[in-house]
């Protein structure tokens, strides 16, 4: 078999890259020192998260009744999501069928659900 020779520059860059990648993975998996929950964007499409035991998620599911504009407007007005994040959430709902819109305690998640339902004209 032929021996593969890896250039020293590539070894150095790979060591830096993988070190940073492993530190990032450890930070995410441990939720970081003092961090009690993952950022919302990391929760998108995940099934298991590193969150507090009493943390709840409010999910927005896709339907055939509301347009992108309806969803974006409802998110911006009801739960005060910034427009770019609302666009991202609407895209995620379209692609995956659902998206996390709130990560908090039960009371805050229920309030987000109720506010969004009221804005969209939907009952629970």
N, C-alpha and C positions, 0 to 999 in steps of 0.2 A: 504494500500500500504506500501511496505517496504521502509524505508528511506535509501538513498544511502549516505554512508560516504566516503568522499574523504580525503585521507591521507594529512596531512599538507605539506609534501615534494612535493607531486604532485601539490597542490595548488600554492606553491611557484614557482615551475618550470613553471607551466602554466602561471602564472602572468608575469614572465620574458619573456617567449616565445611570448605571445600575445602582450606584450608591444613592443618588438622588431619588431614583424610582423606589427603591426599598424603603427609604426614609418616608417618602410620601405615602406608600402603602401602609406602613406601620402607623403613621399619623391618622390616616383614614380609618383603619381597622380599630384603633384604640380610641378614636374620636378626639384625639389630641388632648393635651393636658388642660384641664379646666373647661373643655368644651363639652356641653351636655347633649348636643345633637349635631347631626351632620347638616351641612348646607342643603337647602332645598334642591339645588340642581343635582346633587349626588343621589338623591332619593328617587329621581325619575327612573322608572323602569326596574327598580330593585324590588326584591321580595323580602330580604332581611336586612335590616339596618341596625347600626349601633346607636340606639336611642334610649332614653331613660325608660324605665319600666312603665311609668304612668304617662307616657307620651302617646298622643293620638294623631292620626292622619286623616285629613279630609281629602277625598278623592273626587275628581270631576270625570264623569264618564261621557263618552261620545254618544250622540243621538243624531237622528236625521232631521230634527226640527230646528236647530239653531245653526246659523251661519258662523263663519270665522269672526265676522264683525260683531255678531251678537255675543259670542263668547268673550271676545276681547273687551268689549264695552262692559259686560256684566262683571268681569274680573276687576277692571279698573275702577268701576263705580261702587261695587258692593263690598269688596274686601281690600280696596286701595292698593292693588298690585300696580307696579310701574308698567307703562305701556309695552316696553320691550320684553319684560318678563311675561306679560299677558299674551303677547304674540308667541313666545316660546312655549307657553303652556298649551295654547290652542293648537299649535303644530304637533306637540306631543300627543294630545288627545286624538288628533286626526290620524297620526301614525300608529300609536299603540292602543288606542281605544280608551285610555284613561291617563290621568296625571295627578300627582300630588299637588294640592293647592294650599295646604296649611299643615304645619307640623307644630303642635302645641299641646296644651292640656285639653281635657275633654270639653270644658266650658268654651274655650276659644274656638275649638274645632266645630262644635255645634253652632256657635254664633256665626262662623264663616259659612257653614252650610245653609243656615237660615237666611242670612243676608243674600247669598247667591241665589237661593230659591226664590226669594221675594223679588229680586231684580229681574230674574229671568221669567217670572210669571209661572213658575212651577211650584207645585206643592210637594212636600216630602213624600 
